[in-house]
Amino acid sequence: MREERVRRITIAAGIILVIILLAMFLKTVVFSGKSRQAEAGDGTGIKTTGSHGTAGDSSQPVYIDSGGKRVIQWEKIEVPDWIERNLLPTNEYSRPGTALNDVDGIVVHYTANPGTTAKQNRNYFAGLADGSSGTYASSHFIIDTDGTILQCVPMSEVAYASNDRNSDTISIECCHEDESGKFTKATYQSLVKLTAWLADTYLIDTDDIIRHYDITGKICPKYFVDNEGKWEKFLKEVDKAR
């Protein structure tokens, strides 16, 4: 009888211990989740503050409404004077004039044409307008090996660069000197500067700054695909520049 009582007490104590441990575990998980959400903004992938956009402040070019949706007032966004505008003519093949649904991310590319300039790549996109090649291609921005940034397509319009993400991302093509795809120091610095400005303007979280590779598996931009650590370093530098 006494042994049975001891056995029951032992079982009850074990159950209580399990309940206590389970409660401690759940508390840790909930706290960790809240911490991660706080770091990411509101958990939507939208950064809630920036120098050009603020949560709930409709006086800003970009803001987050009461429903958590990003609102872009395109007419209020001013392109910095360190960006050279050389827009493509409106045409079916490289600048269709289609409105961008939203800006949910920034996609980094490389031209895959070693030794070519930003202007040459821009003119290639413009030349597609006659439709003779049947190719659809363009980019919002192209960065030259000397660091010059050309804007080819308005940010409020779709560019043909990122496949299934054309409708909700801004694209950046980068020129390079050789087959390695490595960017010059000037190109790299301009890429950091431009990406930081775009991310800050459109309230984009760092997780939504991606490579073409991350969408389709294409080896683009080659150097950042071949060297994952360099890509991670780039993202950290963008964060510092914001």
N, C-alpha and C positions, 0 to 999 in steps of 0.2 A: 504494500500500500504506500509505504513511504517512498519506495523507489519510483512508483508511478507518479507520485506528486512531484518528485524532483525532476522526472523526465518532462512533465508538463510545464514546470517552471522554466526549464532549460529551453524548451521549444518556444515558449512565449517570449523569453528574453531574446532569442535569436530573431524572431519575427520583428520585435521592436527595433533591434539593431539594424535589420535590413531596411525598415521603413525610414529610420533616421538617415542612413547612408543614401537612400534613394532621394530623400528630400534635399540633402546637401548637394547631390549631383545635379538635380533639376535647378536648384538655385544658381549653381555655377554656370549652367548652360544658358539660362535666361539672362544673367548678368553679362556673360560673354557676348551674347547676341545683341544686347542693347549697346554695348561698347563698340562693336563693329558697325552697327547702324549709325551711331553718332559720328564715327570716323568718316563714313561714306556720304554723309549728308542726311537725307531722309530715307535712305534705303531704296530709292527709285533709280539710282544711277545718275541722278541730277545733282550737281553741286549747287547748294542753296545760296551761296554768296560769291561775289566776284567784283572786280573793280568796275565792270560794265553792266552787271546784272545783280539783282537782289531779290530774295524771296518776298513776294507780295508787293513790291514797289513798282507800280505801273508807270512811274515816271522814267524808269530805266529802259534801255533798248530791249533787254531781255529780263523777264521776271517769271516767278512761279506763282500761278494763280491759286485760289483757295482749294482747288481740287487736286493740286500737286502737278498740274500740267505746265510745261514750259511754254511761255508766250513770247514770240519774237516779233518785235516791231521793226521790220527791216529798214524802214525809212530813217530810223534813228541811229542806225549803225554806221559809223564813219570809218572808212578805210584809212589806216595810218599813212602818212606821207612817205614812209620807208618801203611801201609797196608800190610798184610801178604797174599801173593799169594799162593793159593792152588786150582788150576784150575781143573775142572771136566774133565774127558776124553770125547772126542767128541763122541756123540751118539744121537740117534733119540729122546730120551725121556727127556733129561735134558740139553744137550748142542749140538744142531743141527749144529752149525757152520755157521748158516745163518747170513749174514752181516746185521748190523743195518742200516736202511735207513737214520736215522738222530737221534739227541738227542734233542727232543723237550720238554722233561720234566724229572722229577725225581719222582719216586713213592715209598712211604714209606709203609712198611708192618710190621706185627708181625708174629712170627712163629706159634702161636696158639698151641705150645707144651710147656707148663710151665715146667721150670726146666731143659730143654735141653740146650746143649751147641752149639756154632756155628759149631764146628767140627762135632758133631753128626748130625746136620741138613745138613751140607755139604755132609757127608757120605750117608745120606738118598737120597739126590739128585743123588749122584754117583751110588747108588744101583738100581736106576730106569732104568739104562742102559740095564738090561737084558730083559726088556719089560714084565716081568711076571705079573706086576700089571696093565699095560696099562695106567699108570699115566704119565702125562707130567708136570714136575715142576722143577723150579730152580730159582736162583736169582743171580744178578751180585755180590752183597755183602751180607755178614751176619755179624751182630755185636753181640758179646758175652756179657754176663752179666758183665764181667770184663772189657769191653770196647775194647777188641781185635777185629780188623776188618779183616775178611777173604774175599778175592776175589775169586769167584768160576767160573765166566764166564768173558772173556775179554770184555771190554766196547765196542769194535767194533762189537760184536756179539749179537744176540738175546738171551734173557733168557726167560724162560716160567714162568712169574710171574704176569703179569698185563693185561691178556686177550687181548682186542682189542688194547691195547697200547704197546704190546710187541715189535712192530717193530720200535718204535720211542722214547722209554724211557729207563732209567737206573733204576734198582730196588734195593732196600735195605731192607733186612729182619732183624728184631731185635728180639733177644732172650729176654725172660722175666721170672720172677721167679714164678708168680702165675696166677690164672685165671683172675685177674683184667686187665692183660696186661700192667700194668705200668712198665716202664723201670727203671732199676737201674740208679743211678747218672752217673756211668761210661758209661753205654750204651747210655744214653741221650747225654752226652758230646761228645762221639764219633760220634753219629748221626748228631749232629750240625756241627762238624768239617768236616765230610765226605760230608754232603749235601752242605755245603758252598763251599768246594773245587770243587765239581762237577759242581755246578751252576756257579761258577766263571770261571772254565775251559771251559765249553761249552756255555757260554754267555746265561744262562737261567734266565729268569725273575722269581721273587718270586711267581708270580701267577701260574707258571708252575711247582711248587713243590707241589705235591698232594698226597693224600692217596689212597690206593686201593679202599676204600669206594667211593671216588669221581668218580671212573670209573664204578663200578658195583653195588654199594650199599651194598657190603659185609661189615660186621662189622670188618674192618681191616684197620689200627691197632686199636684194641679195645679201648685202653685207650684214644687215640686221637679222636675217634668217640664219645665215651661217654662224653668226656670233650672238647668241642669245643674251650673253652677259652685257654686250654693248647696247643692246636694245633696252635692257633693264636700266642701265646707266643713263641712257637718253631720257627715259621716262622720269627718273629722279631729277635730272637737270631741268626738265620742263616744270616739274613741281616747284623747284627752287625759284624758277624764273617767274612764276605766277604771282 
